[in-house]
Amino acid sequence: QVQLVESGGGLVQPGGSLRLSCAASRNIFSIYAMGWYRQAPGKQRELVARMTSGGSTNYVDSVKGRFTISRDNAKNTVYLQMNSLKPEDTAVYYCNADVRALGYSPYNYWGQGTQVTVSS
C-alpha cells in the first residue's frame, strides 16, 4: 500500500514561515493530484491547496498570496511553502493524494497529519 509521509510542521511566530513536505512511498505507479488540507480544533477539514499532475493549482481564498504548493514528480513529493503565517493558520495539516499503486486501481490516500501552530 501507499504511504504519505509528512514533515515540516512546528511552532512559528506570526509573520513567520514554514515549509511542509509530503513524500509518497511504496509501490507507486502514478500520482495524480496531490494537496494539503487542514483541520483546526472544532472546525471541519478544509482544502488548503491542491495541484494536479499537469501543474494546475487551486488554493483556499484565505491563503492566496501567502502559501505556495509545488511538486517534485521525480521524488513523488509535494511541498507547501507557507509565508506570512497567521494565528488562524494554526491547524493539523494533512497531505492528500490520488495515487495508483502497482497492481491497484487509483485510490485517495491521507497522511498522518502534522501540527502547525502560529503563536507568539
C-alpha positions as a LaTeX table, in Angstrom:
\begin{tabular}{lrrr}
\hline
Residue & $x$ (\AA) & $y$ (\AA) & $z$ (\AA) \\
\hline
Gln1 & 0.00 & 0.00 & 0.00 \\
Val2 & 0.97 & 3.63 & $-0.42$ \\
Gln3 & 2.23 & 5.74 & 2.44 \\
Leu4 & 2.22 & 9.52 & 2.61 \\
Val5 & 4.91 & 10.75 & 4.99 \\
Glu6 & 4.69 & 14.37 & 6.10 \\
Ser7 & 7.27 & 16.60 & 7.73 \\
Gly8 & 7.94 & 20.24 & 8.45 \\
Gly9 & 5.30 & 21.27 & 10.94 \\
Gly10 & 6.05 & 23.11 & 14.16 \\
Leu11 & 5.67 & 26.28 & 16.16 \\
Val12 & 6.25 & 29.61 & 14.47 \\
Gln13 & 5.59 & 33.22 & 15.34 \\
Pro14 & 3.05 & 35.28 & 13.41 \\
Gly15 & 4.58 & 36.52 & 10.19 \\
Gly16 & 6.96 & 33.58 & 10.04 \\
Ser17 & 7.33 & 30.80 & 7.50 \\
Leu18 & 7.22 & 27.04 & 7.39 \\
Arg19 & 7.62 & 24.50 & 4.62 \\
Leu20 & 5.70 & 21.25 & 4.72 \\
Ser21 & 6.76 & 18.21 & 2.75 \\
Cys22 & 4.87 & 15.06 & 1.87 \\
Ala23 & 6.51 & 12.11 & 0.18 \\
Ala24 & 4.57 & 9.23 & $-1.29$ \\
Ser25 & 6.33 & 5.91 & $-0.98$ \\
Arg26 & 5.93 & 2.23 & $-1.70$ \\
Asn27 & 4.88 & 0.73 & $-4.96$ \\
Ile28 & 3.95 & 3.93 & $-6.77$ \\
Phe29 & 2.76 & 3.50 & $-10.33$ \\
Ser30 & 1.49 & 7.04 & $-10.86$ \\
Ile31 & 0.36 & 10.03 & $-8.85$ \\
Tyr32 & $-2.46$ & 12.27 & $-9.97$ \\
Ala33 & $-3.45$ & 15.21 & $-7.81$ \\
Met34 & $-1.62$ & 15.98 & $-4.56$ \\
Gly35 & $-2.55$ & 18.55 & $-2.00$ \\
Trp36 & $-2.90$ & 19.76 & 1.54 \\
Tyr37 & $-5.90$ & 20.01 & 3.83 \\
Arg38 & $-6.07$ & 21.37 & 7.36 \\
Gln39 & $-8.28$ & 20.97 & 10.36 \\
Ala40 & $-8.39$ & 23.38 & 13.25 \\
Pro41 & $-9.94$ & 22.43 & 16.61 \\
Gly42 & $-13.71$ & 22.45 & 16.40 \\
Lys43 & $-13.72$ & 23.04 & 12.66 \\
Gln44 & $-14.21$ & 20.91 & 9.58 \\
Arg45 & $-11.29$ & 19.82 & 7.50 \\
Glu46 & $-10.76$ & 22.19 & 4.58 \\
Leu47 & $-8.76$ & 22.16 & 1.39 \\
Val48 & $-5.75$ & 24.46 & 1.58 \\
Ala49 & $-4.07$ & 23.87 & $-1.76$ \\
Arg50 & $-4.04$ & 21.23 & $-4.47$ \\
Met51 & $-2.00$ & 20.57 & $-7.58$ \\
Thr52 & $-2.84$ & 18.25 & $-10.45$ \\
Ser53 & $-0.29$ & 16.14 & $-12.28$ \\
Gly54 & $-0.46$ & 18.73 & $-15.05$ \\
Gly55 & 0.52 & 21.53 & $-12.70$ \\
Ser56 & $-2.83$ & 23.25 & $-12.23$ \\
Thr57 & $-3.31$ & 24.63 & $-8.74$ \\
Asn58 & $-6.10$ & 25.87 & $-6.56$ \\
Tyr59 & $-6.00$ & 27.50 & $-3.15$ \\
Val60 & $-8.47$ & 28.40 & $-0.48$ \\
Asp61 & $-9.00$ & 32.16 & $-0.55$ \\
Ser62 & $-7.55$ & 32.71 & 2.93 \\
Val63 & $-4.06$ & 31.55 & 1.89 \\
Lys64 & $-3.81$ & 33.02 & $-1.61$ \\
Gly65 & $-0.69$ & 35.11 & $-1.95$ \\
Arg66 & 0.87 & 33.58 & 1.18 \\
Phe67 & 1.07 & 29.84 & 0.51 \\
Thr68 & 2.59 & 28.11 & $-2.50$ \\
Ile69 & 2.17 & 24.46 & $-3.43$ \\
Ser70 & 4.75 & 22.70 & $-5.56$ \\
Arg71 & 5.66 & 19.17 & $-6.61$ \\
Asp72 & 8.77 & 17.20 & $-7.40$ \\
Asn73 & 7.44 & 14.39 & $-9.54$ \\
Ala74 & 10.78 & 12.58 & $-9.61$ \\
Lys75 & 10.63 & 12.33 & $-5.81$ \\
Asn76 & 6.86 & 11.78 & $-5.57$ \\
Thr77 & 6.83 & 14.71 & $-3.18$ \\
Val78 & 4.56 & 17.71 & $-2.69$ \\
Tyr79 & 5.52 & 20.81 & $-0.74$ \\
Leu80 & 3.60 & 23.64 & 0.87 \\
Gln81 & 5.56 & 26.83 & 1.42 \\
Met82 & 3.72 & 28.90 & 4.00 \\
Asn83 & 4.70 & 32.55 & 4.41 \\
Ser84 & 3.25 & 35.39 & 6.46 \\
Leu85 & 1.67 & 32.90 & 8.79 \\
Lys86 & $-1.23$ & 34.00 & 10.96 \\
Pro87 & $-2.64$ & 32.54 & 14.18 \\
Glu88 & $-5.71$ & 31.44 & 12.23 \\
Asp89 & $-3.46$ & 29.15 & 10.17 \\
Thr90 & $-2.99$ & 27.02 & 13.27 \\
Ala91 & $-4.24$ & 23.53 & 12.48 \\
Val92 & $-3.25$ & 19.97 & 11.76 \\
Tyr93 & $-2.19$ & 19.84 & 8.13 \\
Tyr94 & $-2.86$ & 16.67 & 6.16 \\
Cys95 & $-1.32$ & 15.58 & 2.91 \\
Asn96 & $-3.72$ & 14.05 & 0.41 \\
Ala97 & $-3.03$ & 12.34 & $-2.89$ \\
Asp98 & $-4.72$ & 10.37 & $-5.63$ \\
Val99 & $-2.29$ & 7.55 & $-6.26$ \\
Arg100 & $-2.25$ & 4.44 & $-8.35$ \\
Ala101 & $-0.12$ & 1.82 & $-6.67$ \\
Leu102 & 1.40 & $-1.01$ & $-8.66$ \\
Gly103 & $-1.28$ & $-3.58$ & $-9.36$ \\
Tyr104 & $-4.08$ & $-1.47$ & $-7.92$ \\
Ser105 & $-6.69$ & 0.99 & $-9.09$ \\
Pro106 & $-6.28$ & 4.69 & $-8.24$ \\
Tyr107 & $-7.14$ & 5.49 & $-4.65$ \\
Asn108 & $-7.24$ & 8.56 & $-2.42$ \\
Tyr109 & $-4.71$ & 8.48 & 0.41 \\
Trp110 & $-4.16$ & 10.62 & 3.50 \\
Gly111 & $-1.06$ & 11.34 & 5.53 \\
Gln112 & $-0.98$ & 11.15 & 9.30 \\
Gly113 & $-1.06$ & 14.92 & 9.77 \\
Thr114 & 1.46 & 17.44 & 11.03 \\
Gln115 & 0.74 & 20.17 & 13.56 \\
Val116 & 1.31 & 23.80 & 12.61 \\
Thr117 & 0.99 & 26.30 & 15.45 \\
Val118 & 1.28 & 30.03 & 14.87 \\
Ser119 & 1.67 & 31.87 & 18.13 \\
Ser120 & 3.77 & 34.50 & 19.80 \\
\hline
\end{tabular}
